[in-house]
Amino acid sequence: MSTENEGTPVPPAPSAPPVPVASPAASPQAAPPEGSAPTAPIPPVPPGAPGAPGYDGAPAAHAAAGPSGGASYSGPAPDGSWPPPPPATPSYADGGAGAGSGWGSSWQQPAPKPRNGRGGLVAAVLVAALVAGGLGGGLGYTLAKNNDSTGSTTVSASDNGSASQVKRSPGTIAAVAQKALPSTVTIEAEGSSGQGGTGTGFVFDTQGHIVTNNHVVADAVDGGKLTATFPSGKKYDAEVVGHAQGYDVAVIKLKNAPSDLTPLALGDSDKVAVGDETIAIGAPFGLSNTVTTGIISAKNRPVASSDGSASSKASYMSALQTDASINPGNSGGPLLDARGAVIGINSAIQSSSGGGLGGSGQSGSIGLGFAIPINQAKYVAQQLIKTGQPVYAKIGASVSLEDTTDGAKITDQGTAGAEAIESGGPADKAGLKPGDVITKLDDRVIDSGPTLIGEIWTHKPGDKVTVTYTRGGQEHTVQLTLGSREGDS
């Protein structure tokens, strides 16, 4: 699966969505098209009433866009040599727009109906409803007029306290958002040449460390400028502590961090179930402190993402999939569970041919968002804080990145003429050979090279895993201990 990173990168995403077609006004006297849905006749107008009312219908405008097609991966890349080549640019489906036909007709006096039977009952009910409505409206107007000393006819709800004093149960979305928002920041990154973008982050510890996506801060890594703004409006300069291109995780630190920081509680992404409620916080299209909700719609979704720039390197994840609305600018923000614990870092979206708010040209949400599981992100963040460098688990074998469903095939040769199997590495010790096709890692089905990389990176170096592979049509199983590689290059 190929996706685009949903942070606000520069340059912008490849395409813009179709602008909704304006609804043309239908002629008041136009006859309904043949086959249109029938409407109930309006009751007769009492004698002496004003002219009969007319119906003026305007068609609804619809904009439809198809989901993007999957991108193909090509060429081998050894997992022991970073980076693998980025995924191919995703193809975006053209959005079609169409409008329904306008329909409407002036009202005509219906033919007289028999007074006996059910029709009379329906008419009586309608008349009664009209009379009751008129009575209620008349009383309401009279009361408002008699009590109005300022010229206003509005009615205000009783206010026994400020909004901050309203009691909300701890489990409500409003309560979770109220507690979590003060621990989130909107990040603005600017490169030395002026390019940059906006993303999101959240407080990781009381020392001022903020966790976000690598692609959010990438522009500011080499001599750029970073700022982090809290919902309170307080703004701090920040610096990059460490970043991991492969994991798409970065840690920044606030300069002159306040002493009252409250880190967000971290959940356990391994215990998340499909159907669990989710809450996403971020700055979609620069609209800071935005809260959206949804559910976990899938787990262990293999995702290879890129921000689309020429220098971008692919990141691979076994992601949490959510239908909570995630858009450009949500990158790096927390994905929370119903209790308010962080279960993931919003990182990428699958999009149709898209564009953003005000025609910005950036793709938007179609209900397919992907988050890095927090268990993985926590490990990566701790490594970055400790050493400034990411550490990746590896099997020591080069696998094909072709888009396939058969498994991850060990290539005949690695990158730049290197051996496909690293001598003395985990795969070599386990007896794996070029041409073997890995179909499972523990109980996870492996359908391609990118899926294997994403699954390996959910583990830590030193973890023991069971590898299922085929050779010559025969299935074999072997256990190996994952090796390690430090840094992105």
N, C-alpha and C positions, 0 to 999 in steps of 0.2 A: 504494500500500500504506500502510496506517495502522498504526502501532504505538504502544505506550506506552513511555515511558522506563522503564528498569528499575532506576534508582537508587531509594533509599528516600525517596520524596517525601512531603510532607505537604500536603494530605490524602492518604490512602492510595488505592491503585488501586480502581476502581469495584466489583469484585465478588470473592467468595471461592469457591474450588473446592469441589465436593462432598466431604464427609468420607467416607473409605472406609467402606463398610457393614460392620458387624461380622459375622463369620462365625457363623451359628447352629450350635450343635452338633447333629449328626445323632444320632438314636436308635441305640443300639448294636444293637437288634434290627430296625431298619428294613430292609425289603427293597429291593433296588436297583430304580430306576425302569426302566420298560420302555425298551429301546433303549440302556441304559448299556453302557459298554465291558466286555467279559468279563474276568475275572481268572483267572490260573492257579491251580488248586487247590493248597492247602497240603498237603505230604506227610503221610501218616498219622502220628498220634501213637503212639509206642511204648507197648506195654502197661505199665500201672502209672505212666505219666506223669501230671502234673496235667491238669486239664480242658482241653478244646480251646480254643485262642485264638479271639477274635472280632475282626472288623474294624469299626472305628468311623470312618467317613469324615465329614469336615466340608467343606462346599462352600467353594470359594474366592470371595472377594468381589471384585468388579470395579467400578471407577469409570471411566466413560468420559466424555470431554468432547470436543466437536467444536472444530475451529479457528475462530478468530474470522473474521467476515466482513470484507471490505474496506470502508474508510470512503470516503465520497464527498467530493470537494473541490468547493466551489462558490464562484463569484464571482471576478472578476478581481483581480489584484494586480500592480502594476508592479514589475519586478525592480529598478528604480532607486529604489524607495521601500520602505524596510523599516519594519515587518515585514509580510510577507504574512499573511493571516489563517491562524490555526491550522487544522490538519486537523480534520475532524469527529471527534467522539468515536467510537472504534472500537466496533463491536457485538460483544458477547461471546456465544458459543454457550453455551446452558445445558448443563451436564454431566448426563448420565444415569447412574444407578447401578443395578446389578442384581446379583443373586446367583444362582449356579448351584444346582441342586437337590442336596440332601444324598443320599448313597447309602451303603449299608453293609449287611452281613448277618452274623449269627453263623456261625461256621464249622460245616460239616457234614461228616461222614465221607464221602469220595468213594466211589463204587462201585468194587469191585475191578476191576483192569485185567489184561489178559492179560500173562503173564510174558515172552512172546516178542515180538520186534519192537522198534521204536525207543523205545516207551514205557519199557521196562525200562532202556534206556541212559540216558534222561533222569533217571529215578529214581535210578539209581546215581550219576550225577554230582551230583545234589542231596545225596544222603546223604554222599558223599565230602566235599563242600564243608562240610556241617554238622560232620562229624567233624574236619576240618582246622581249622575255625573254633574249635571247642571246645578243641582241643589248644593252639592258639596262645594263646587266652584264658587257659587254665589255667596255662601256663608264665609268661605275663606277670604274672599275679597272684602266683604263687609268688615270682618274682624280686623284684617290688616289695615283697612282704611281708618277705622275708629281708633286703633292703637298707634297710629303713625304720627309722630310729631316732628319727624325729620325729613319726610319725603321718601323714606326707604320702605320697601315692602319685604325685605329679606328677613328671614328667621334664623337665629343663631342657636346652636346647641348649647346646653348648659356647660359651663367650664368651671370645674371645681379644682383645677390645678393645671400646671404647665404640662407640656407634652412629656417632659423628662420625668414627671411624677406618675405617668400612666403605668400601671403594673402589668407586665407581660410575663406569661409563664416562661420558665427557662428554656423549654423545648421549642418555642415558636421561632420562626425565621427572623422575625423582627428582633427578638432577644439575642439570638445568635449573632446577627449582623451588628447590633449595637455594641456587643462585647468585642467582636473581632475587628471591626473597622479601625479603631484607634491603633491597632498593631500592624496596619498595612500602610504602604507608601506608594506614591506615584513617582516613578524614576524617569528622569530625563537625561539622556546620554547624547553627548555631542563630540564628534571627532575633531581632530586638529584642523581639518579642512572645512569644517562647518556642517558636515552631514551628521545626521543623528535621528533619534526617534524617542518614543515614549513607551514605557512598560510599567510593570507593577512588581512589587516585592513585599516581603513580610518579615517582621522582627523574629530573628532566630534565637537570640540570647540577649542578656542584659548588658553585654559589652558593646552593643551597637552593630552587630553583624546582621546583615539583611540578605536573605536568600532570594534569588531571582533566576531568570534564564540567561544563558550565555549570550544568546542573540540579542537580548535587550541591551547589554552593556558592551557588546563587541566593538562598537565605534569608538568607545572611550578608553579602550584597553591601552593603547599606545599614545599617551600624551593628550588624551581628551579630557572632557569635563563631565562630571556626574553630579546630579543633585537628587535628593529624595525629599518629597513633601508629604507630610502627614495630613490626615483629614482636618486637623485643627488649623492648618495653614502654616505650621512651622516647617521651615525649609532648611535642609542641611546639605553642605557639600559632602561628597563621599569619594572613596577610592576603591579600586578593584583589589580584593585580597587574592583571589584566584578564580580561574574559570576553566571549565571542561567542555571543549567543543563536542566531543563524542556523546557525552551525557546531556548536553545543553543545560548545564547547571552552572551558576556563578554565585560568588559571595562578594558583597561589597561591605564596606564599613563606614559608618557615619563619622565625620570629623566633629569633634566636640560633642559627642553623643550625650543626650540628657541622661540623668541618673534614674529616671522613673519609667524606663522602657519595660513593656510587658510582652514577653515572647508569646506567640501563639502556641497552644498545646499541640503536640504532634500525635496523630493517631497511628493505627496499625493498618497499612494498606493491604496486608495479606489477608486480613479478616473482612475486607469489604466484600459485599455480595451484590450481584446484579439486582437492581430494583431499589437499592438504598438511596435515600434522598441525598442530594448534593447542593451546596451553596458556593457560588463562584464570586470572588471579589476582584475588581480590577478597574482599569481606566479605558474601556473600549472607545476607540477613536478619540482619545484624550479626555473622555468624560470621567473624571476621577471619582472614586468611592462608589462605583456602581455595583449593585448586588443583583445577581440572577440565580435562579434555582432550577433544578432538574433532578435526574436520577442517574445512577450508574447504569449505563445501557449495555456495557460489555466490559470484560476484563481481559488482560493479557493480549491486548490488540497490538500486533507488530506494526510499528510506525517508523518510517525513515523520513526525516523532515529536513528542510533546508529553507533559508530565507530568500532564496532565488537569486542572490547576488553572485557575481562571477567568482568571488573569492570564498564563497561559503563552503564549508565542509559539512558533510552529512552527520546528523545525529541519529542514533538508533535507540528505540525504547520499546518495552513491553508495557503498553500504556493502559491506563484506566480511560474508558470511553464514557463521555457524559453528554446529555442533551441540554444541559444548562447552557444558556447563550454565552458563547465566548467569541470575542471579536478582536481585531487588531488593537493592541493596547492592554489586553488582559494577560499577555505573556508575563510569566513570573509570579502571577498572583496565586493566592491559595485556593485550592478546592477543598471545601470543608464538608464534614459529615453533619448529620442532624444535631449532633452535640456541640459542634463548633470546633472539632479537632481537625487539623490539617491532614488530609489523606493523599494529596497530590499537588503538583505544581502545574498550573495550566500552561501548555506549551505550544500546541499546534491545533489547527482545524483542517478538516476536509471541506473544500468549498466548491460551489459551482462557479461558472463565470461570474466574477463578482466585482463589486465595488462597494464603496463605503458611504459613510454619512456625508451628505453634501457633494457627492460625486468625487470623492477623494481617489477613486481608482483602486481601493483596497477591497479585498474580498471579505464577506461577512459570514455570519453563522448560518448554517443550514441544519443545526442540531447534531453535528458530529464534531465534538471537541475531544482533545486528548491531553491527558495529564500524566506527568512523570510520577510514578508511585512514590510516596513520601519515604518509605523504608529505604529505597535506593537513593533518593535525593539527600536524605539525612546522612547516609554514609559518605556520599560524595562531598557534601558541605563540610563535614568534619575533617576530611582529608585536606580540603582546600584551606581551611582555617589553620590546620596544623603545619602543612608544608607548602601550600600555595600551588601544588600540582595534583592533578587527578591521578588515580590509580585504577587501571582497568584489569579485570580478570580476562584470561585468554586460554585457549586450548593449544595454541601453537601450530595452527594449520591455516592455509589459505583456502577460502571457499568462494565459489562463484556467486556473483550478485545478480545473476539473471532472475527475472521474474518467473518463477516456476511454482508448481504445487507438489513436486515430487520429493523435495527435500533439499538439503544443503550439500552440494557436491564439492568434495575436495579437489581443487584444480591440479593440473599436471605441473604447473609452474607458478611461482609466486610473482610479486611485483618486482620489476627491474631485474629479472633473471634469477631472483632468489629461489631457494628450495621451497616447494609447497608445504612440506612438513619440516618444522623447525627441529634441527638435530638436538636430541636430549630434552625436547619439550614434552608437555603432557600428552599430546597426540602421538608423538613418536614412541614414548614409553608404553602407551596403551596399544600399540601395534596398528594404528590407523595408517592408511596408505592413500596416495593420489587415486582418484576415481571412486573412492568410497562415498556413499551418499548417506549423510546423517539424517535420520527421520524422527528421532526423539531425543530430548534432553530431559532426563528424569521422566516425568509424566507429561511434559509439554510436547505436543506435536510440532515438528519442524517442517515447514513447507518450502523454505527458501533460505538463502544465505543471510539476508537482512534479518529474518526472524531468528536465526541462530545467534547472530551477534547481539540482538536485543535481549534475548534470553540469557546469554552468558553474562551480560553486563548487569543483570539483576542479582548476580552472585558476587561474592568477594573472593579475592585470591586465597587459595588454600582450601576452598570448599570442595568437597567430593561430590561428583555428579556421575550419573549413569547415562552413557551414550548408547543409543540404538542406531545401528547403521546397516546398510546392505552392501554386499560385495558379490558380484557374479550371480545375482538373483537370490542369494542366501542372506537371511537376517542374522545379525550378530549383536551381542550386548557386551559392553565393557565399562568398567569404572575407572575414572581418572581424577586426578587432583588438579584443579585449575591453577595456572601460573599467573604471573602479574606483569604488567607493563606500566611504567610511570611516565606521565606526560602525554601530550597530544601529538608529538612529532617523533 
